[in-house]
Amino acid sequence: MPLCGTMRFVSTVLEYARLRPQELAELRRLLATQPRAAHAYAADLRLGDLDEEISSRGIDLDKAWDGLWWLLRKTRPPVDVIGGGEPLDELLHLFPVDDVATAARFLAKTPFKVLARRYSPAKMSAAGVTPDIWGQPEALSYLEEYYRLLVTFFQAAAAAREPIVTWVD
């Protein structure tokens, strides 16, 4: 089941974490034996390493994810970085290393101005894209900020050849 698309999550945040090989193995082990612990483990991984002031291991897209998904899907990306990934369970989805690399290349070649050309406050509001802020002057810059964060995150994961796990919280 995709994270978004026909489903609408109100007041949710989309989160991502990069996974080292041992972290992916532990996540899979926990999913098989203690699913709740697996979700907590993924959330902890997103916080990053103890010595980091700002995590390089995880991001969240705040509530911008639905607007970004609406704009990105119109570009026909090879990997749906917002609503895709292989389901690990009902909440967690995994982007394997090859998908992360494909997505990173696409995102790097797709500047925000390409998405901005598809921005339509009226259409987004009519489509129920959340949050319903699209008529506000700062809405486009809000999306741009989180798009840049997403691009940087996928590029770093691709450079390290790491998969990504994602979930809504």
C-alpha positions in Angstrom: 0.0 0.0 0.0 1.5 3.4 -0.9 2.2 6.0 1.7 0.0 8.5 -0.2 -2.0 8.7 -3.4 -5.5 7.6 -2.7 -4.9 7.9 1.1 -4.9 11.2 2.7 -3.1 11.7 6.0 -4.1 14.8 7.9 -1.6 16.5 10.2 1.1 14.0 9.6 4.8 14.3 8.9 6.7 12.1 6.5 10.0 10.9 7.9 13.1 9.3 6.3 16.2 7.5 7.7 19.3 6.3 6.0 20.3 2.8 6.9 23.7 1.2 7.3 23.9 -2.5 6.6 23.7 -3.5 10.3 20.8 -1.1 10.9 18.8 -2.6 8.0 19.5 -6.1 9.4 18.4 -5.0 12.9 15.3 -3.3 11.5 14.3 -6.5 9.6 14.9 -8.6 12.8 12.8 -6.3 14.9 10.0 -6.3 12.3 9.9 -10.1 12.5 9.9 -10.3 16.3 8.8 -6.9 17.8 7.1 -4.6 15.2 6.6 -1.8 17.7 10.2 -1.8 18.6 11.1 -1.7 14.9 9.1 1.5 14.5 10.8 3.1 17.5 14.2 1.9 16.2 13.6 3.6 12.8 12.6 6.8 14.6 15.8 6.7 16.7 17.9 6.2 13.5 16.4 9.3 12.0 17.8 11.3 14.9 21.3 10.5 13.8 24.6 9.7 15.6 25.2 11.0 19.1 28.0 13.3 18.1 25.9 15.1 15.5 24.3 18.4 16.3 22.1 18.1 13.2 21.3 14.6 11.9 22.8 13.5 8.6 21.0 10.2 9.1 17.4 11.3 8.8 15.0 14.1 7.8 11.3 14.8 7.9 9.4 16.7 5.3 7.1 18.3 7.9 3.7 18.7 6.3 5.2 19.7 2.9 5.2 16.1 1.7 1.8 16.1 0.2 2.4 19.3 -1.8 5.8 17.9 -3.0 4.2 14.6 -4.0 1.5 16.5 -5.9 4.2 18.5 -7.8 6.7 15.6 -8.3 4.2 13.1 -9.7 3.5 15.5 -12.5 7.2 15.1 -13.6 6.8 11.3 -13.8 9.8 10.4 -11.6 11.4 6.9 -12.0 11.0 6.4 -8.2 8.2 7.9 -6.2 10.2 9.3 -3.3 7.2 10.5 -1.4 4.6 7.6 -1.7 6.8 4.7 -2.9 9.2 2.3 -1.5 8.9 -1.4 -0.8 6.5 -2.1 2.1 8.2 -3.6 5.1 5.0 -3.5 7.1 1.9 -1.2 7.2 4.0 1.8 8.2 7.6 1.4 7.1 8.7 1.5 3.4 12.1 0.8 2.1 14.0 2.3 -0.9 16.7 -0.1 -1.8 20.1 1.2 -2.8 19.5 1.1 -6.5 16.2 3.0 -6.1 17.9 5.6 -3.9 20.6 6.1 -6.6 18.0 6.4 -9.4 15.9 8.9 -7.3 19.0 10.9 -6.4 20.0 11.3 -10.1 16.5 12.3 -11.1 16.2 14.8 -8.2 19.6 16.3 -9.0 18.4 16.9 -12.6 15.1 18.3 -11.5 15.5 21.8 -10.1 12.7 23.2 -8.0 11.8 25.7 -10.7 10.5 22.7 -12.8 8.2 21.8 -9.9 7.3 25.5 -9.3 5.9 25.7 -12.9 3.3 23.1 -11.9 2.3 25.0 -8.7 -1.3 25.9 -8.7 -2.8 27.0 -5.3 -6.4 26.6 -6.6 -5.8 23.1 -8.1 -3.9 21.9 -5.1 -6.6 23.1 -2.7 -9.4 21.7 -4.9 -7.5 18.3 -5.0 -7.3 18.3 -1.1 -3.6 18.6 -1.0 -2.6 19.1 2.6 -2.0 21.3 4.5 -4.4 23.8 2.9 -2.0 26.7 2.8 -1.4 27.0 -0.9 -2.9 30.4 -1.3 -0.5 31.9 1.2 2.5 33.9 -0.1 5.1 31.7 1.7 3.7 28.4 0.5 5.9 28.0 -2.5 9.1 28.8 -0.6 8.0 26.3 2.1 7.9 23.6 -0.5 11.2 24.7 -2.0 12.9 24.5 1.4 11.8 20.9 1.9 12.5 19.9 -1.7 16.1 21.0 -1.3 16.3 19.0 1.9 14.9 15.9 0.2 17.3 16.3 -2.8 20.4 16.6 -0.5 19.3 13.7 1.6 18.8 11.3 -1.3 22.1 12.4 -2.8 24.0 11.7 0.5 22.4 8.3 0.8 23.2 7.5 -2.8 26.8 8.6 -2.4 27.1 6.3 0.7 25.2 3.5 -1.1 22.6 3.3 1.7 19.0 2.4 1.5 16.3 4.6 3.0 13.4 3.7 5.2 10.4 6.0 5.3 7.1 6.3 7.3 4.4 8.7 8.3 4.2 9.9 11.9 
